[in-house]
């Protein structure tokens, strides 16, 4: 019985720690969250501030249906694996009827 209590206590503490971690991540992302349908700013996607958005950076954003690869491919006009600010601002999302 002592082993069960010890294991339960450890699991409970780990669960509380995870909850705090997820809460901190959610608060950090809260500043980047937007209303559904609202387009993010280029700077909010360019996480390292180097002037281009890589696929790894783009994957961290919220996109419809988690279609990161499809959307990234549409925006990356020259197919070099990076989105420049010019590509981003000139891209027109497809209309959804």
trRosetta pair geometry for C-beta under 8 A, 3 or more apart (Angstrom, degrees):
i j d omega theta_ij theta_ji phi_ij phi_ji
1 4 5.6 -50 -155 31 39 113
1 5 6.6 36 151 -16 68 103
2 5 5.8 -55 -151 37 35 110
2 6 6.2 34 153 -19 67 109
3 6 5.7 -56 -146 38 30 112
3 7 6.2 29 156 -17 65 108
4 7 5.8 -57 -146 40 28 109
4 8 6.0 29 155 -19 65 109
5 8 5.7 -54 -142 39 29 112
5 9 6.2 32 156 -22 63 106
6 9 5.8 -52 -147 34 28 112
6 10 6.5 26 154 -17 62 106
7 10 5.8 -56 -149 37 31 110
7 11 6.3 29 154 -17 66 107
8 11 5.7 -57 -147 39 30 110
8 12 6.2 32 154 -21 65 107
9 12 5.7 -55 -147 36 29 113
9 13 6.4 28 156 -17 64 106
10 13 5.8 -54 -147 37 30 110
10 14 6.3 30 154 -18 64 108
11 14 5.6 -55 -146 39 31 112
11 15 6.2 35 154 -22 65 106
12 15 5.6 -53 -148 34 30 113
12 16 6.5 29 154 -18 64 104
13 16 5.8 -53 -148 36 31 111
13 17 6.4 33 152 -19 64 106
14 17 5.6 -54 -148 37 32 113
14 18 6.4 33 153 -19 65 105
15 18 5.8 -54 -148 36 31 111
15 19 6.4 35 152 -22 64 105
16 19 5.6 -52 -149 33 32 115
16 20 6.6 31 153 -16 64 103
17 20 5.9 -55 -152 36 32 109
17 21 6.4 34 150 -20 65 106
18 21 5.4 -54 -148 36 34 114
18 22 6.2 31 157 -16 68 105
19 22 6.0 -54 -145 39 29 107
19 23 6.2 33 153 -22 62 109
20 23 5.5 -54 -146 36 31 116
20 24 6.4 33 155 -20 65 103
21 24 5.9 -55 -152 33 30 109
21 25 6.5 27 153 -15 65 106
22 25 5.6 -54 -147 38 34 111
22 26 6.2 36 154 -21 67 106
23 26 5.7 -54 -146 36 30 112
23 27 6.4 30 154 -19 64 105
24 27 5.8 -53 -149 35 31 111
24 28 6.5 32 153 -19 64 105
25 28 5.7 -54 -150 35 32 112
25 29 6.3 23 156 -11 66 109
26 29 5.9 -59 -144 44 30 105
26 30 6.3 52 150 -45 62 97
27 30 5.3 -36 -152 6 33 124
28 31 7.0 -54 180 18 36 102
29 32 5.5 -68 -162 47 56 104
29 33 6.0 72 139 -46 81 93
30 33 5.4 -35 -142 9 37 119
32 40 7.2 19 -177 -133 88 122
32 44 5.1 147 -136 -167 98 116
32 61 7.7 -111 151 -119 127 77
33 62 7.2 41 -125 4 70 143
34 38 4.1 -125 157 81 121 122
34 39 7.9 -73 129 64 164 14
34 40 6.1 -159 -9 -84 146 72
34 62 7.7 -166 39 59 85 123
35 38 4.5 82 61 -13 80 125
39 93 7.6 -156 -92 -21 116 132
40 44 4.7 -116 179 76 108 127
40 45 5.7 112 111 -47 132 99
40 61 6.1 -101 -5 -148 162 133
41 44 4.6 96 59 0 84 102
41 45 7.4 -160 92 -2 49 85
42 45 6.0 -67 -159 40 36 106
42 46 6.0 23 152 -13 74 113
42 53 7.2 -128 -161 -38 75 122
42 85 4.8 57 -169 -121 165 86
42 88 4.9 124 -99 98 107 158
42 89 7.0 -44 -51 -51 129 88
43 46 5.6 -57 -133 44 35 106
43 49 7.6 23 -149 -107 83 75
44 61 7.7 98 123 -107 95 115
45 53 4.6 -3 130 -111 111 139
45 57 6.0 99 166 137 70 111
45 58 6.3 22 -167 -98 114 65
45 61 5.7 -19 -112 -60 90 141
45 83 7.5 -22 123 76 140 132
45 88 7.5 178 52 -120 145 146
46 49 5.9 98 131 -90 104 30
46 50 6.8 -146 -174 43 108 57
46 51 6.8 56 -151 -66 148 6
46 52 6.8 130 -119 77 109 18
46 53 5.2 -99 -81 -75 69 80
46 57 6.6 31 -121 163 29 158
46 85 8.0 -31 -44 -72 141 90
47 57 4.7 -164 10 -134 107 108
47 60 6.7 32 -54 59 145 147
48 57 7.1 -110 2 -87 89 130
51 84 7.3 -1 150 -137 83 75
51 85 7.0 -71 -167 -21 70 107
52 82 4.1 2 175 179 132 122
52 83 6.4 145 -167 67 72 45
52 84 5.7 -39 -109 -91 85 57
53 57 5.0 -125 -158 85 73 128
53 58 5.5 88 154 -61 112 92
53 82 6.7 142 66 -166 44 66
53 83 4.2 -18 57 57 102 104
53 88 7.1 81 11 -70 131 130
54 57 4.9 99 53 7 74 99
54 58 6.9 -137 99 -4 39 90
54 81 7.0 9 -141 147 75 85
54 82 5.8 -35 -92 -108 59 79
55 58 5.3 -56 -143 40 35 114
55 59 6.2 47 155 -31 67 100
55 68 7.4 101 -165 151 85 112
55 69 7.6 27 -148 -103 123 65
55 72 5.6 66 -114 -171 85 163
55 81 6.5 -63 -21 -167 108 79
56 59 5.9 -45 -150 23 28 116
56 60 7.6 28 151 -20 55 101
57 60 6.1 -60 -169 26 38 112
57 61 7.8 36 142 -24 64 100
58 61 5.8 -51 -164 20 46 114
58 63 8.0 23 169 -38 89 134
58 68 5.9 138 125 -162 99 102
58 71 7.8 -166 173 93 127 102
58 72 5.0 110 121 -94 162 117
58 83 7.0 89 -70 6 128 131
59 68 5.1 48 -106 -160 64 160
61 68 7.8 136 60 -113 84 101
63 66 6.5 107 72 -115 87 23
63 67 5.9 -109 122 56 119 65
63 68 5.6 143 37 -82 142 61
63 71 5.3 -143 -164 23 147 159
64 67 6.3 -12 87 24 72 107
64 71 7.8 125 45 -63 84 138
67 70 4.2 -34 169 42 106 119
67 71 5.4 106 106 -21 91 98
68 71 6.2 -67 -144 43 23 103
68 72 5.8 23 163 -20 65 114
69 72 5.8 -56 -139 39 24 111
69 73 6.2 27 159 -21 61 109
70 73 5.9 -60 -153 35 25 112
70 74 6.7 23 153 -18 62 106
71 74 5.7 -54 -152 33 34 111
71 75 6.5 24 155 -13 67 108
72 75 6.0 -63 -149 41 30 105
72 76 5.9 21 159 -13 69 114
72 83 7.0 -115 -151 -46 76 122
73 76 6.0 -56 -131 43 27 105
73 79 7.8 22 -148 -108 74 78
74 91 6.8 106 129 -153 88 125
74 94 7.8 -84 -155 -23 158 102
75 83 5.1 6 123 -117 115 128
75 87 5.8 100 162 143 75 105
75 88 6.1 27 -173 -101 122 57
75 91 4.6 -29 -123 -84 75 165
76 79 5.9 101 128 -90 104 30
76 80 6.8 -143 -176 42 110 59
76 81 6.8 49 -157 -75 153 10
76 82 6.8 126 -125 69 112 25
76 83 5.3 -96 -82 -79 77 77
76 87 6.3 36 -116 166 33 155
77 87 4.9 -156 7 -129 103 106
77 90 7.6 -12 -40 83 147 118
77 91 7.4 -153 -52 -79 103 95
78 87 7.3 -105 5 -87 88 132
83 87 5.1 -130 -157 84 71 126
83 88 5.4 82 159 -62 114 95
84 87 4.7 100 51 6 77 100
84 88 6.9 -140 94 -5 42 89
85 88 5.5 -56 -147 38 34 115
85 89 6.1 24 160 -13 69 108
86 89 6.2 -58 -140 41 27 101
86 90 6.0 11 165 -7 64 116
87 90 6.3 -68 -140 45 23 100
87 91 6.2 35 159 -39 63 107
88 91 6.1 -51 -151 16 24 114
